[in-house]
Amino acid sequence: MPRTQVYHAVTERLEILDPEGKVDRELAPDLPPETVRRMYRDMALMRAMDDKALKLQRQGRMGTWPPIRGQEAIQAGVAHAMAEGDWLIPAFREHGIMLLRGVPAHLIYAYWAGDERGSAFPDGVRVFPVAVPVGSQWQHGAGVGLSLKLRGEPAVAVTFGGDGSTSEGDFHEAMNCAGVFGCQSVFVIQNNQWAISVPLHRQTASETLAQKAHAYGIPGIQVDGNDVFAVWVAASEALARARSGGGPTLIEALTYRIGDHTTADDASRYRPETEVAAWADRDPILRLRRYMESAGLWDESREEALTGEVHEWIDRTVVNLEEMPPQDPRDIFTHMYAELPPNLREQMAEVVAEVRT
C-alpha cells in the first residue's frame, strides 16, 4: 500500500508583553512613551464605551449590543499600526477600532439603537458600515484590497472577523482570492474562543486558525491578543508587506470574550465561571498599566486624570446621541433602491402618515 505523508504547517506565535506586565526586550517595539500612553487611553475609552452601552441597553435606551471587554488590545494595536489612508472593514464587534479610525462614538451608539444614521460616517472616514451577517465582510476586505492594488494606491484594507466566521464559505473564498490576486489586505481574526455558544474546538480541527493561511499561499501568524505590543508589531509588519506589494496576511489574535456574545445572550449557561475568571486575570488594560507603572510611564495621578477625562467623554457621547433629531421614517425605504417600486412607495406613504398622526 502507498504511504501517506502528513505535512504540518508551521505557524509563528508572538507574545511580547506577559500578563504581569513584563516585556521581552528583544522583541519589544521602540515606541515613544506618549504612544504607549495613548494606546492605554484608547483602550480605556473602549472599555468605558462598552460598559456604558451595556447600561443603556438594560435601561431600554439602546438595542442589542455585542460587548468587546477583553478585546481592546487587538483593536488598539491594529489601529495604531494603520496609516491614515487605510480602509477598515469591520464585522460587528469592532466598536473600538471604528472609534479610533474616526467614527464618532455617538454614531456607533446610534447604529445599535436602531438609527440608520449611525452608518452615515463623516466625510473622509475610511470605515465600512457594520457587517452583521457572519463572514460577509471577509470578501469585502479582499475586494477592497484588490481595488487598491489595481488603482496603484499605497493603502491597505484591514478586515476583522471572529473565530466563528472562519467556518463560513465567505472566509475561504476571500482568503483564496486574496492569495491568488495578491490583494492589499490584512485579515484579523479576533479569536475570542466562542462563537455564541459554540466553542473553538467545535469550529475547527486545526491547532490554530492562523495556519489556515498556508493553504492559500499567504503568511499567517498567531499573536497574544491581550498583548497590545504583539498586535502592533504583527499588524505593522503585515501592513508594510501589503503596502509594498507583498500581498495579504492573516493574523489570529488569541483572546477571550469576557462578556456575553450580545446582550441577547447568557453565556453563563454554557461557559464555566472558572474559565472566565482565568481569562479575566489576563486583562489587556491591566497588563499594559502594569508595564507602564514599572517603566515609570504611569502613576496614580495620571490614572485619576484619565478616569475623569473618560467619564466626561462618555457622558458627552450619550448627550450627543440623545440630542440627535428624530429620524425621518422615509429613510427605511429610500436607502434600499435607486427607484422605489410601487408597493414600497405605498408602504412608505402609509408609514409617514401614521407617524405624523
C-alpha positions as CSV (number, residue, x, y, z in Angstrom):
1,M,0.0,0.0,0.0
2,P,1.3,3.5,-0.8
3,R,2.5,5.5,2.2
4,T,0.9,8.8,3.0
5,Q,3.0,11.7,4.4
6,V,1.5,14.3,6.8
7,Y,2.6,17.9,6.4
8,H,2.3,20.2,9.3
9,A,2.1,23.9,8.7
10,V,4.5,25.8,11.0
11,T,2.8,28.9,12.4
12,E,4.6,31.6,14.3
13,R,3.2,32.8,17.6
14,L,4.2,36.2,19.0
15,E,3.9,37.4,22.6
16,I,5.9,40.4,23.9
17,L,4.1,41.7,27.0
18,D,3.2,39.0,29.5
19,P,0.2,39.1,31.9
20,E,2.4,40.5,34.7
21,G,3.5,43.5,32.5
22,K,7.0,42.2,31.8
23,V,8.3,42.6,28.2
24,D,10.6,40.6,26.1
25,R,13.3,43.2,25.4
26,E,14.5,41.6,22.2
27,L,11.0,41.7,20.7
28,A,9.7,44.9,22.2
29,P,8.9,47.7,19.7
30,D,10.7,51.0,20.1
31,L,7.5,53.1,20.8
32,P,7.7,56.6,22.2
33,P,6.3,56.8,25.7
34,E,3.5,59.1,24.5
35,T,2.4,56.4,22.0
36,V,2.2,53.8,24.8
37,R,0.2,56.2,27.0
38,R,-2.1,56.9,24.0
39,M,-2.7,53.2,23.5
40,Y,-3.7,52.8,27.2
41,R,-6.0,55.8,26.9
42,D,-7.6,54.5,23.8
43,M,-8.2,51.1,25.4
44,A,-9.8,52.9,28.4
45,L,-12.1,54.8,26.1
46,M,-13.2,51.5,24.5
47,R,-13.9,49.9,27.9
48,A,-15.9,52.9,29.0
49,M,-17.9,52.9,25.8
50,D,-18.6,49.2,26.2
51,D,-19.7,49.5,29.8
52,K,-22.0,52.4,29.1
53,A,-23.6,50.7,26.2
54,L,-24.5,47.7,28.4
55,K,-26.2,50.1,30.8
56,L,-28.0,51.9,28.1
57,Q,-29.3,48.6,26.7
58,R,-30.5,47.4,30.1
59,Q,-32.3,50.7,30.5
60,G,-34.1,50.3,27.2
61,R,-32.3,53.2,25.6
62,M,-30.4,51.0,23.1
63,G,-30.9,47.8,21.2
64,T,-28.7,44.7,21.2
65,W,-25.0,45.3,21.9
66,P,-22.0,43.0,21.3
67,P,-19.6,43.6,24.2
68,I,-15.8,44.0,23.5
69,R,-14.5,43.7,27.0
70,G,-11.1,41.8,26.9
71,Q,-10.5,42.5,23.2
72,E,-9.4,46.1,23.5
73,A,-5.7,45.4,22.9
74,I,-6.4,43.9,19.5
75,Q,-8.3,46.9,18.2
76,A,-5.9,49.5,19.7
77,G,-2.8,47.7,18.4
78,V,-4.1,47.4,14.9
79,A,-5.5,51.0,14.9
80,H,-2.1,52.4,15.9
81,A,-0.4,50.4,13.1
82,M,-2.7,51.6,10.4
83,A,-2.0,54.6,8.2
84,E,-4.4,57.4,7.6
85,G,-5.4,56.3,4.1
86,D,-6.1,52.6,5.0
87,W,-9.6,51.2,5.0
88,L,-11.3,49.4,7.9
89,I,-13.9,46.7,7.1
90,P,-15.4,45.7,10.4
91,A,-17.7,42.9,11.4
92,F,-20.0,43.7,14.4
93,R,-17.6,43.7,17.4
94,E,-15.2,46.4,16.2
95,H,-16.6,49.4,18.0
96,G,-13.2,50.3,19.5
97,I,-11.2,50.4,16.3
98,M,-14.1,52.1,14.5
99,L,-13.9,54.8,17.2
100,L,-10.1,55.2,16.7
101,R,-10.5,55.3,12.9
102,G,-12.7,58.4,13.1
103,V,-16.3,57.2,13.6
104,P,-17.9,59.4,16.3
105,A,-18.9,57.4,19.4
106,H,-22.5,58.7,19.4
107,L,-23.0,57.3,15.8
108,I,-21.7,53.9,16.9
109,Y,-24.4,54.0,19.7
110,A,-27.0,55.3,17.2
111,Y,-26.5,52.3,14.9
112,W,-27.1,49.9,17.8
113,A,-30.1,51.9,18.9
114,G,-31.7,51.2,15.5
115,D,-30.9,54.6,13.9
116,E,-29.9,54.3,10.2
117,R,-27.9,57.5,10.5
118,G,-25.4,55.5,12.7
119,S,-23.9,54.2,9.4
120,A,-23.5,57.7,7.8
121,F,-19.9,58.5,8.8
122,P,-18.3,61.9,8.3
123,D,-16.6,62.6,5.0
124,G,-13.1,61.2,4.8
125,V,-13.6,58.4,7.4
126,R,-12.4,55.2,5.6
127,V,-14.6,52.8,7.5
128,F,-17.2,50.4,6.1
129,P,-20.6,50.0,7.8
130,V,-21.0,47.3,10.4
131,A,-21.5,43.8,8.8
132,V,-23.7,41.7,10.9
133,P,-24.1,38.7,8.6
134,V,-21.3,36.4,9.8
135,G,-18.3,36.2,7.5
136,S,-19.6,38.5,4.7
137,Q,-17.0,41.2,5.5
138,W,-14.1,38.9,4.6
139,Q,-14.9,39.1,0.9
140,H,-15.4,42.9,1.2
141,G,-11.9,43.1,2.6
142,A,-10.4,41.0,-0.3
143,G,-12.3,43.1,-2.8
144,V,-11.2,46.5,-1.4
145,G,-7.6,45.2,-1.2
146,L,-7.8,44.2,-4.9
147,S,-9.2,47.5,-5.9
148,L,-6.4,49.4,-4.1
149,K,-3.8,47.2,-5.9
150,L,-5.4,47.8,-9.3
151,R,-5.5,51.6,-8.7
152,G,-1.9,51.7,-7.5
153,E,-2.9,53.2,-4.2
154,P,-0.5,52.6,-1.2
155,A,-3.4,51.9,1.1
156,V,-4.4,48.6,2.7
157,A,-7.8,47.1,3.5
158,V,-7.9,45.8,7.1
159,T,-10.8,43.3,7.8
160,F,-11.9,41.9,11.1
161,G,-13.9,38.8,12.0
162,G,-14.4,36.3,14.8
163,D,-13.3,32.7,15.1
164,G,-16.8,31.5,14.2
165,S,-16.7,33.4,10.9
166,T,-13.8,31.2,9.7
167,S,-16.3,28.3,9.3
168,E,-18.2,30.3,6.7
169,G,-17.5,29.8,3.0
170,D,-17.0,33.5,2.6
171,F,-13.8,33.3,4.7
172,H,-12.3,30.7,2.5
173,E,-13.3,32.4,-0.7
174,A,-11.8,35.7,0.5
175,M,-8.5,34.1,1.5
176,N,-8.2,32.2,-1.8
177,C,-9.0,35.3,-3.8
178,A,-6.6,37.5,-1.8
179,G,-3.8,34.9,-2.2
180,V,-4.3,34.4,-5.9
181,F,-4.5,38.1,-6.7
182,G,-2.1,39.5,-4.1
183,C,-4.7,41.8,-2.6
184,Q,-3.5,44.6,-0.4
185,S,-5.4,43.2,2.5
186,V,-4.8,42.3,6.1
187,F,-7.2,39.9,7.8
188,V,-7.5,39.9,11.6
189,I,-9.3,37.1,13.4
190,Q,-10.4,38.1,16.9
191,N,-10.3,34.5,18.3
192,N,-12.3,35.0,21.5
193,Q,-12.8,31.2,21.9
194,W,-16.6,31.3,21.5
195,A,-19.0,31.8,18.6
196,I,-22.1,32.4,20.6
197,S,-22.4,29.1,22.4
198,V,-20.1,27.1,20.1
199,P,-16.5,26.6,21.5
200,L,-13.5,26.9,19.2
201,H,-12.8,23.2,19.2
202,R,-16.2,22.7,17.5
203,Q,-15.3,25.2,14.8
204,T,-12.1,23.6,13.5
205,A,-9.8,20.6,13.9
206,S,-6.8,22.9,13.2
207,E,-4.4,23.6,16.0
208,T,-4.6,27.3,15.1
209,L,-6.7,29.5,12.9
210,A,-3.6,31.3,11.6
211,Q,-2.3,28.1,9.9
212,K,-5.3,28.2,7.6
213,A,-3.4,30.9,5.7
214,H,-0.8,28.4,4.5
215,A,-3.5,26.7,2.4
216,Y,-3.9,29.9,0.4
217,G,-0.3,30.7,0.0
218,I,-0.2,33.7,2.3
219,P,1.6,34.3,5.6
220,G,-0.2,33.6,8.8
221,I,0.7,34.4,12.4
222,Q,-0.9,33.9,15.8
223,V,-0.4,36.6,18.4
224,D,-1.4,37.1,22.0
225,G,-4.4,39.3,21.5
226,N,-4.2,40.6,25.1
227,D,-0.7,42.0,24.3
228,V,-1.1,45.3,22.6
229,F,2.6,45.3,21.6
230,A,2.5,42.0,19.9
231,V,-0.6,43.0,18.0
232,W,1.0,46.3,16.9
233,V,4.2,44.5,15.7
234,A,2.3,41.9,13.7
235,A,-0.1,44.4,12.2
236,S,2.7,46.8,11.3
237,E,4.6,44.1,9.5
238,A,1.5,42.8,7.7
239,L,0.5,46.4,6.6
240,A,4.1,47.1,5.4
241,R,4.1,43.8,3.4
242,A,0.7,44.6,1.7
243,R,1.7,48.2,1.0
244,S,5.0,47.2,-0.7
245,G,3.3,44.6,-3.0
246,G,4.0,41.6,-0.8
247,G,0.3,40.5,-0.7
248,P,-2.1,39.8,2.2
249,T,-1.5,38.4,5.7
250,L,-3.8,36.5,8.1
251,I,-3.4,37.4,11.8
252,E,-5.0,35.3,14.5
253,A,-5.3,37.3,17.7
254,L,-5.9,34.9,20.6
255,T,-8.1,36.4,23.3
256,Y,-11.3,35.8,25.2
257,R,-14.8,37.2,25.1
258,I,-15.3,38.1,28.8
259,G,-18.9,39.2,28.3
260,D,-21.9,37.6,26.7
261,H,-22.0,37.2,22.9
262,T,-24.5,40.0,22.9
263,T,-27.0,41.4,25.3
264,A,-29.4,38.9,24.0
265,D,-27.2,36.0,25.2
266,D,-26.5,34.5,28.6
267,A,-23.0,32.9,28.5
268,S,-23.3,31.5,32.0
269,R,-25.5,28.8,30.5
270,Y,-22.6,27.3,28.5
271,R,-19.3,28.6,30.0
272,P,-17.8,27.6,33.3
273,E,-17.1,30.5,35.7
274,T,-13.6,29.3,36.3
275,E,-12.7,29.7,32.6
276,V,-14.0,33.3,32.5
277,A,-12.1,34.1,35.7
278,A,-8.8,32.7,34.4
279,W,-9.0,34.9,31.3
280,A,-10.1,38.0,33.3
281,D,-6.8,37.8,35.1
282,R,-5.1,38.4,31.7
283,D,-7.0,41.7,31.2
284,P,-5.2,43.6,28.4
285,I,-5.7,47.0,30.0
286,L,-4.4,45.9,33.4
287,R,-1.4,44.2,31.7
288,L,-0.4,47.4,29.9
289,R,-0.8,49.5,33.0
290,R,1.5,47.2,35.0
291,Y,4.1,47.6,32.3
292,M,3.8,51.4,32.2
293,E,4.0,51.7,36.0
294,S,7.1,49.5,36.1
295,A,8.7,51.6,33.3
296,G,7.9,54.9,35.1
297,L,5.4,55.9,32.4
298,W,2.3,56.0,34.6
299,D,1.2,56.7,38.2
300,E,-1.9,57.2,40.2
301,S,-2.3,60.9,39.4
302,R,-2.3,60.2,35.7
303,E,-4.8,57.4,36.3
304,E,-7.1,59.8,38.2
305,A,-6.9,62.4,35.4
306,L,-7.6,59.8,32.7
307,T,-10.6,58.5,34.7
308,G,-12.1,62.0,34.9
309,E,-11.5,62.6,31.2
310,V,-13.1,59.3,30.2
311,H,-16.2,59.9,32.4
312,E,-16.6,63.3,30.8
313,W,-16.2,61.9,27.3
314,I,-18.7,59.1,27.7
315,D,-21.3,61.4,29.3
316,R,-20.9,63.8,26.4
317,T,-21.3,60.9,24.0
318,V,-24.7,60.0,25.5
319,V,-25.8,63.6,25.3
320,N,-24.8,63.8,21.6
321,L,-26.8,60.6,21.0
322,E,-29.9,61.7,22.6
323,E,-29.8,65.2,21.1
324,M,-29.9,63.8,17.5
325,P,-33.1,65.0,15.8
326,P,-35.8,62.4,15.2
327,Q,-35.3,60.0,12.3
328,D,-37.1,60.6,9.0
329,P,-39.2,57.4,8.7
330,R,-38.7,57.6,4.9
331,D,-35.1,56.5,5.4
332,I,-36.3,53.0,6.0
333,F,-37.3,52.9,2.3
334,T,-35.2,55.4,0.4
335,H,-31.8,53.8,1.0
336,M,-33.0,50.4,-0.4
337,Y,-33.4,51.1,-4.1
338,A,-32.4,53.8,-6.6
339,E,-36.1,54.0,-7.6
340,L,-38.7,52.6,-5.2
341,P,-41.1,50.0,-6.6
342,P,-44.8,50.9,-6.4
343,N,-45.6,48.6,-3.4
344,L,-42.8,50.2,-1.3
345,R,-43.9,53.7,-2.3
346,E,-47.4,52.8,-0.9
347,Q,-45.9,51.4,2.3
348,M,-43.7,54.5,2.8
349,A,-46.8,56.7,2.4
350,E,-48.6,54.7,5.0
351,V,-45.7,54.8,7.5
352,V,-45.3,58.6,7.1
353,A,-49.0,59.2,7.5
354,E,-49.1,57.1,10.7
355,V,-46.0,58.8,12.2
356,R,-47.5,62.2,11.5
357,T,-50.8,61.4,13.2
